[in-house]
Amino acid sequence: MALDSYVSLGRSGLKVSPFCLGAMNFGEDGGLGCGVEESQKILRTYLDRGGNFIDTANFYTNGHSEKILGDFFAQHPGLRDRVVLATKFFGNLHLGDPNGGGAGRKAILGQLEDSLRRLRTDYVDLYWLHNYDWSTPVEETLRTLDDLVSAGRIRYVGFSDTPAWFTAKAHTTALLRGWAPVTALQMEYSLLERTIEGELIPLAQDAGMGVLPWSPLKSGYLSGKYTRDNEIPADTRRSAVLGAPSEAQYKVIEALAAVAEEAGASSAAVALAWVQSRPGVSSTLIGPRRVDHLEANLAGLEVRLTQEQRALLDDVSAPSLNFPADLNHQVGPMLKYAGATVDGQRTFAYPPLLESATRY
């Protein structure tokens, strides 16, 4: 697989690269990102390799991320329309202004105008709601986004970090009203964070939404730098915030390292390959701060895990899901099929249920 092995974003007609270039680290405002020159090198390398999907947000590095992208495309006429450019709204960049962020109509329109100005474009391809806004009726948010789609200011609507119940309500409301639906979900997903498998991934698969995992390396825990002998790598800039992995996380990290050695690849490449192969995933977000980080991440496109290797990683990282996920998985087929063989698997039924069926 390569960056130009494009895939559909969910059931939409939008075609994107299997790895999306996240620009969260573009800009040094905040102290953790990279400068303009390195950001542009990363962009050029990604685009030269065939990548076409770039993601940012209005508040990443206080707007500098969007400006770096806008300046880059202004310097390279013709490239803008060849890429899928995504940004997000919700974060408030205007201190003291209650309408500077969130998902109300005034807030959305103002945030989009600011993003378009920084991005130096007249439209964005994918516009993400960055979080759940409890203070705004979902109908107001959806109608505003639909108006923007109709006006050509945005092309598709996505939700990021929103609860499953809210996402399902919003998507259903949009369909019933004939408004632009939720095309994609951007959620944290990795070998160390799989709880979206309980509600959000099944929702996305049923509704045809593409899933875009962020932090597939769990903030570097799955990069290969963390070992029991090197709990907090000196060259990891976020190490002071993250601290050392837990005992449960180390079990996954060590299993990942074993599979990586067997596969002849880095831990990071294997972790990315695992995420990209998961059901429902369209494209995986990578957020390099240097060109060599980008190259190391792109190696994940070349990894082919065996069934045994995938099963090992699945088992060691199996999540504890909220009720009723396990109950539905275990008891649902039992009660539904009542002992019949379905899809090659034998199901079982509670004896009291079978007895009562013959009693009345």
RANORKA-V825338 format. One record per pair of residues at least 6 apart in sequence whose C-alpha atoms are under 6 Angstrom apart, sorted by the first residue. I is the first residue (numbers start at 1). J is the second residue. Records with the same first field share a line. If there is no record, write none. Layout:
I=J, J
//
This chain:
1=301
3=17, 50, 51
4=17, 50, 51
6=15, 16, 17
7=15, 16
8=14, 15
9=210, 282
10=208, 209, 210
11=208
16=53
17=51, 52, 53
18=283
19=283, 284, 285
20=53, 54, 284, 285
21=54, 286
22=54, 55, 285, 286, 287
23=55, 56
24=56, 60
25=33, 289
26=33, 34, 39, 65
27=33, 34, 35, 61, 64, 65
28=34, 35
29=61
34=289
42=291
52=83, 84
53=83, 84
54=85
55=86, 87
56=87
57=87, 88
58=88
59=91
66=118, 119
67=118, 119
70=118, 119, 120
73=80
84=125
85=124, 125
86=125, 126, 127
87=127
88=127, 128, 129, 130
89=129, 130
90=101, 102, 130
91=101
92=100, 101
94=100
99=107
100=107
101=107
103=141
104=136, 141
105=144
123=153, 154
124=154
125=154, 155
126=155, 156, 157
127=157, 158
128=158, 159
129=159, 160
130=160
131=160, 161, 162
132=162
146=179, 180
148=154
149=155
157=182, 183
158=182, 183, 184, 185
159=185
160=185, 186, 187
161=187
164=200
171=181, 182
174=181
183=209
184=209, 210, 211
185=211, 212
186=211, 212, 213
187=213, 214
188=213, 214, 215
189=213, 216
190=216
191=317
194=319
195=321
198=321, 325
205=280
210=282
211=280, 281, 282
212=283, 284
213=284, 285
214=285
222=268
223=267, 268
224=267
231=244
232=239, 244
252=316, 317
257=267
260=266, 267
269=297, 299, 300
272=300
273=300
288=294
334=347, 348, 349
335=349
338=349
339=347, 348, 349
340=347
//
